[in-house]
Amino acid sequence: MPESGSYYPFGLTPYRHVRRVLPNHYLDLEGWKAVRHWPGKAELTVDYDTDRAVKEIVSIIKNNLQAISKRYRIHMGLTAGRDTRLLLACSRPILG
């Protein structure tokens, strides 16, 4: 089965006692544990100003889309998900 090209989620592999280290993790050689690299416990803070956070996220996405649209023709794969609706709403100023 290793040659099948199958997808193995959650760090699994086709081998019984072998696991992958997931992205943004590293192997702690003292305890032989996969540890999340960033953010650590010290960096995890809760920002309760969700209105400000939403405005900042929308601004970043709009700026990125506008920068890309100045140089390239934009194509998006669309689904019925919230991420698609967010991208479409942020694209409104640059759509023809």
DRENBADREN-411355 format. One record per atom (N, C-alpha, C): residue in one letter; atom name; x, z, y. Coordinates in nm, 2 decimals, always signed. Example, Ala and Ser with C-alpha at 12.3 -4.5 7.8 and 13.67 -1.06 7.14 Angstrom:
REM DRENBADREN-411355
r:a:u:w:v
A:N:+1.32:+0.78:-0.57
A:CA:+1.23:+0.78:-0.45
A:C:+1.32:+0.78:-0.33
S:N:+1.28:+0.71:-0.22
S:CA:+1.37:+0.71:-0.11
S:C:+1.29:+0.79:+0.00
This chain:
REM DRENBADREN-411355
r:a:u:w:v
M:N:+0.08:+0.00:-0.12
M:CA:+0.00:+0.00:+0.00
M:C:+0.08:+0.00:+0.13
P:N:+0.21:+0.04:+0.13
P:CA:+0.29:+0.04:+0.25
P:C:+0.30:-0.10:+0.31
E:N:+0.30:-0.20:+0.24
E:CA:+0.31:-0.34:+0.29
E:C:+0.17:-0.40:+0.33
S:N:+0.07:-0.32:+0.32
S:CA:-0.07:-0.38:+0.35
S:C:-0.09:-0.40:+0.50
G:N:-0.01:-0.34:+0.58
G:CA:-0.04:-0.35:+0.73
G:C:-0.15:-0.27:+0.78
S:N:-0.20:-0.17:+0.69
S:CA:-0.31:-0.09:+0.73
S:C:-0.28:+0.00:+0.85
Y:N:-0.38:+0.05:+0.92
Y:CA:-0.37:+0.14:+1.03
Y:C:-0.38:+0.28:+0.98
Y:N:-0.30:+0.37:+1.02
Y:CA:-0.30:+0.51:+0.97
Y:C:-0.31:+0.60:+1.10
P:N:-0.43:+0.66:+1.13
P:CA:-0.44:+0.74:+1.25
P:C:-0.39:+0.88:+1.23
F:N:-0.38:+0.95:+1.34
F:CA:-0.35:+1.09:+1.35
F:C:-0.21:+1.13:+1.29
G:N:-0.11:+1.04:+1.30
G:CA:+0.02:+1.07:+1.25
G:C:+0.03:+1.05:+1.10
L:N:-0.07:+1.00:+1.03
L:CA:-0.06:+0.98:+0.89
L:C:+0.02:+0.85:+0.86
T:N:+0.07:+0.85:+0.73
T:CA:+0.15:+0.74:+0.69
T:C:+0.10:+0.71:+0.54
P:N:+0.15:+0.60:+0.48
P:CA:+0.11:+0.57:+0.35
P:C:+0.18:+0.66:+0.24
Y:N:+0.27:+0.74:+0.29
Y:CA:+0.35:+0.83:+0.20
Y:C:+0.29:+0.97:+0.21
R:N:+0.28:+1.04:+0.10
R:CA:+0.22:+1.17:+0.08
R:C:+0.28:+1.27:+0.17
H:N:+0.41:+1.29:+0.18
H:CA:+0.48:+1.40:+0.25
H:C:+0.55:+1.35:+0.37
V:N:+0.51:+1.24:+0.43
V:CA:+0.57:+1.19:+0.55
V:C:+0.47:+1.18:+0.66
R:N:+0.50:+1.23:+0.78
R:CA:+0.41:+1.22:+0.89
R:C:+0.48:+1.16:+1.01
R:N:+0.41:+1.09:+1.09
R:CA:+0.47:+1.03:+1.22
R:C:+0.46:+1.13:+1.33
V:N:+0.56:+1.13:+1.42
V:CA:+0.55:+1.21:+1.54
V:C:+0.47:+1.12:+1.64
L:N:+0.36:+1.18:+1.69
L:CA:+0.27:+1.10:+1.78
L:C:+0.34:+1.08:+1.92
P:N:+0.29:+0.98:+1.99
P:CA:+0.34:+0.96:+2.13
P:C:+0.33:+1.09:+2.21
N:N:+0.42:+1.11:+2.30
N:CA:+0.42:+1.23:+2.39
N:C:+0.45:+1.36:+2.31
H:N:+0.51:+1.35:+2.19
H:CA:+0.54:+1.46:+2.11
H:C:+0.69:+1.45:+2.07
Y:N:+0.75:+1.56:+2.04
Y:CA:+0.89:+1.56:+1.99
Y:C:+0.89:+1.65:+1.87
L:N:+0.99:+1.64:+1.79
L:CA:+1.01:+1.72:+1.67
L:C:+1.10:+1.84:+1.71
D:N:+1.05:+1.96:+1.70
D:CA:+1.13:+2.08:+1.73
D:C:+1.20:+2.11:+1.60
L:N:+1.34:+2.09:+1.60
L:CA:+1.42:+2.10:+1.48
L:C:+1.44:+2.25:+1.44
E:N:+1.41:+2.34:+1.52
E:CA:+1.42:+2.48:+1.48
E:C:+1.30:+2.52:+1.39
G:N:+1.18:+2.48:+1.42
G:CA:+1.07:+2.52:+1.34
G:C:+1.01:+2.40:+1.27
W:N:+1.07:+2.28:+1.28
W:CA:+1.02:+2.16:+1.22
W:C:+0.87:+2.13:+1.25
K:N:+0.84:+2.15:+1.37
K:CA:+0.70:+2.13:+1.42
K:C:+0.70:+2.02:+1.52
A:N:+0.59:+1.94:+1.52
A:CA:+0.57:+1.84:+1.63
A:C:+0.51:+1.91:+1.75
V:N:+0.58:+1.90:+1.87
V:CA:+0.54:+1.97:+1.99
V:C:+0.50:+1.87:+2.10
R:N:+0.40:+1.90:+2.17
R:CA:+0.36:+1.81:+2.28
R:C:+0.46:+1.82:+2.39
H:N:+0.51:+1.71:+2.44
H:CA:+0.62:+1.71:+2.54
H:C:+0.56:+1.74:+2.68
W:N:+0.46:+1.68:+2.72
W:CA:+0.40:+1.70:+2.85
W:C:+0.25:+1.67:+2.85
P:N:+0.17:+1.74:+2.92
P:CA:+0.20:+1.86:+2.99
P:C:+0.21:+1.98:+2.89
G:N:+0.30:+2.07:+2.93
G:CA:+0.31:+2.19:+2.85
G:C:+0.20:+2.29:+2.90
K:N:+0.20:+2.41:+2.84
K:CA:+0.10:+2.51:+2.88
K:C:+0.11:+2.55:+3.03
A:N:+0.24:+2.55:+3.08
A:CA:+0.26:+2.59:+3.22
A:C:+0.20:+2.49:+3.31
E:N:+0.20:+2.36:+3.27
E:CA:+0.15:+2.25:+3.36
E:C:+0.00:+2.23:+3.36
L:N:-0.07:+2.29:+3.26
L:CA:-0.21:+2.27:+3.24
L:C:-0.28:+2.36:+3.34
T:N:-0.34:+2.30:+3.44
T:CA:-0.42:+2.37:+3.54
T:C:-0.55:+2.30:+3.55
V:N:-0.65:+2.37:+3.59
V:CA:-0.79:+2.32:+3.61
V:C:-0.81:+2.30:+3.76
D:N:-0.85:+2.18:+3.80
D:CA:-0.88:+2.15:+3.94
D:C:-1.03:+2.14:+3.94
Y:N:-1.10:+2.23:+4.01
Y:CA:-1.24:+2.24:+4.01
Y:C:-1.30:+2.15:+4.12
D:N:-1.22:+2.08:+4.20
D:CA:-1.27:+1.99:+4.30
D:C:-1.29:+1.85:+4.24
T:N:-1.39:+1.84:+4.16
T:CA:-1.41:+1.71:+4.09
T:C:-1.44:+1.60:+4.18
D:N:-1.51:+1.62:+4.29
D:CA:-1.54:+1.51:+4.39
D:C:-1.41:+1.45:+4.44
R:N:-1.32:+1.54:+4.48
R:CA:-1.19:+1.49:+4.53
R:C:-1.11:+1.41:+4.42
A:N:-1.12:+1.47:+4.30
A:CA:-1.05:+1.40:+4.19
A:C:-1.11:+1.26:+4.16
V:N:-1.24:+1.25:+4.16
V:CA:-1.31:+1.12:+4.13
V:C:-1.27:+1.02:+4.24
K:N:-1.27:+1.07:+4.36
K:CA:-1.24:+0.98:+4.48
K:C:-1.09:+0.93:+4.46
E:N:-1.01:+1.01:+4.42
E:CA:-0.86:+0.98:+4.41
E:C:-0.85:+0.88:+4.29
I:N:-0.91:+0.90:+4.18
I:CA:-0.91:+0.81:+4.07
I:C:-0.96:+0.67:+4.10
V:N:-1.08:+0.67:+4.17
V:CA:-1.14:+0.54:+4.21
V:C:-1.05:+0.47:+4.31
S:N:-0.99:+0.54:+4.40
S:CA:-0.90:+0.48:+4.49
S:C:-0.77:+0.42:+4.42
I:N:-0.72:+0.49:+4.33
I:CA:-0.60:+0.43:+4.26
I:C:-0.64:+0.31:+4.18
I:N:-0.75:+0.31:+4.11
I:CA:-0.80:+0.20:+4.03
I:C:-0.82:+0.08:+4.12
K:N:-0.89:+0.10:+4.24
K:CA:-0.92:-0.01:+4.33
K:C:-0.79:-0.07:+4.38
N:N:-0.70:+0.02:+4.42
N:CA:-0.57:-0.03:+4.47
N:C:-0.50:-0.12:+4.37
N:N:-0.50:-0.07:+4.25
N:CA:-0.43:-0.15:+4.14
N:C:-0.50:-0.28:+4.12
L:N:-0.63:-0.28:+4.11
L:CA:-0.70:-0.41:+4.09
L:C:-0.68:-0.51:+4.21
Q:N:-0.68:-0.45:+4.33
Q:CA:-0.66:-0.54:+4.44
Q:C:-0.52:-0.60:+4.44
A:N:-0.42:-0.52:+4.41
A:CA:-0.28:-0.57:+4.40
A:C:-0.27:-0.68:+4.29
I:N:-0.33:-0.65:+4.18
I:CA:-0.32:-0.75:+4.07
I:C:-0.39:-0.88:+4.11
S:N:-0.51:-0.87:+4.17
S:CA:-0.59:-0.99:+4.20
S:C:-0.53:-1.07:+4.31
K:N:-0.44:-1.02:+4.39
K:CA:-0.37:-1.10:+4.49
K:C:-0.27:-1.20:+4.42
R:N:-0.22:-1.17:+4.30
R:CA:-0.12:-1.25:+4.24
R:C:-0.18:-1.32:+4.12
Y:N:-0.27:-1.26:+4.05
Y:CA:-0.32:-1.32:+3.92
Y:C:-0.47:-1.33:+3.92
R:N:-0.52:-1.41:+3.83
R:CA:-0.66:-1.42:+3.81
R:C:-0.69:-1.31:+3.71
I:N:-0.80:-1.23:+3.74
I:CA:-0.82:-1.11:+3.66
I:C:-0.92:-1.14:+3.54
H:N:-0.89:-1.09:+3.42
H:CA:-0.97:-1.11:+3.31
H:C:-0.99:-0.97:+3.25
M:N:-1.11:-0.93:+3.21
M:CA:-1.13:-0.80:+3.15
M:C:-1.22:-0.81:+3.02
G:N:-1.18:-0.74:+2.92
G:CA:-1.27:-0.73:+2.80
G:C:-1.37:-0.62:+2.83
L:N:-1.50:-0.66:+2.82
L:CA:-1.61:-0.57:+2.86
L:C:-1.68:-0.52:+2.74
T:N:-1.71:-0.39:+2.75
T:CA:-1.79:-0.32:+2.64
T:C:-1.91:-0.26:+2.72
A:N:-1.99:-0.18:+2.65
A:CA:-2.09:-0.10:+2.71
A:C:-2.05:+0.04:+2.75
G:N:-1.92:+0.06:+2.74
G:CA:-1.87:+0.20:+2.76
G:C:-1.86:+0.24:+2.91
R:N:-1.84:+0.36:+2.93
R:CA:-1.82:+0.41:+3.07
R:C:-1.70:+0.36:+3.14
D:N:-1.59:+0.34:+3.06
D:CA:-1.47:+0.28:+3.12
D:C:-1.49:+0.14:+3.18
T:N:-1.57:+0.06:+3.11
T:CA:-1.60:-0.07:+3.16
T:C:-1.69:-0.06:+3.29
R:N:-1.78:+0.02:+3.29
R:CA:-1.87:+0.04:+3.41
R:C:-1.78:+0.09:+3.53
L:N:-1.69:+0.17:+3.50
L:CA:-1.60:+0.22:+3.61
L:C:-1.52:+0.11:+3.66
L:N:-1.46:+0.03:+3.57
L:CA:-1.38:-0.09:+3.61
L:C:-1.46:-0.19:+3.69
L:N:-1.58:-0.22:+3.64
L:CA:-1.66:-0.31:+3.71
L:C:-1.70:-0.26:+3.85
A:N:-1.73:-0.13:+3.86
A:CA:-1.77:-0.08:+3.99
A:C:-1.65:-0.08:+4.09
C:N:-1.53:-0.05:+4.04
C:CA:-1.41:-0.06:+4.12
C:C:-1.37:-0.20:+4.16
S:N:-1.41:-0.30:+4.08
S:CA:-1.38:-0.44:+4.10
S:C:-1.48:-0.51:+4.20
R:N:-1.58:-0.44:+4.23
R:CA:-1.69:-0.50:+4.32
R:C:-1.63:-0.56:+4.45
P:N:-1.54:-0.50:+4.52
P:CA:-1.49:-0.56:+4.64
P:C:-1.41:-0.69:+4.62
I:N:-1.35:-0.71:+4.50
I:CA:-1.27:-0.83:+4.48
I:C:-1.34:-0.94:+4.40
L:N:-1.46:-0.91:+4.35
L:CA:-1.53:-1.01:+4.27
L:C:-1.59:-1.12:+4.37
G:N:-1.59:-1.24:+4.32
G:CA:-1.64:-1.35:+4.39
G:C:-1.79:-1.36:+4.38
